[in-house]
Amino acid sequence: MKSEVDKLLKKNAQLNQLDAVKVTSHVQRESGEWYINTLMLEGYEVPFKYKRAKKYRNLKGTPVNLTFYRDTEDVAGMEFEIMKVVRIRKS
């Protein structure tokens, strides 16, 4: 039986998967009705971002499994690479 992640990866070639990666930094900020979460992961210099309706516990130091895709974000007229998280689970 195929897992949920395998189905997502097969359906969309743009998606990537990381398993058991340690979170080095976790920041949550309110944006309207949503909380924007930004993760920095051990061994990666690109921020991983996702939205949640409610505030979440701090993930710093926790290993996580992520399903994500590459994206860019425009900040003050400059383009930055980010990773948009589709699915996150503690490993």
Number of C-alpha atoms within 10 A of each C-alpha: 4 6 7 8 15 11 10 17 15 10 10 10 9 11 17 17 16 11 14 13 18 20 18 16 16 18 14 19 12 14 9 8 9 15 18 18 20 20 21 18 21 13 10 10 10 14 18 22 19 18 18 13 11 11 14 10 8 13 16 15 14 15 18 17 16 22 19 22 17 14 11 12 12 9 8 6 7 8 10 12 14 18 20 20 22 15 13 15 11 13 12
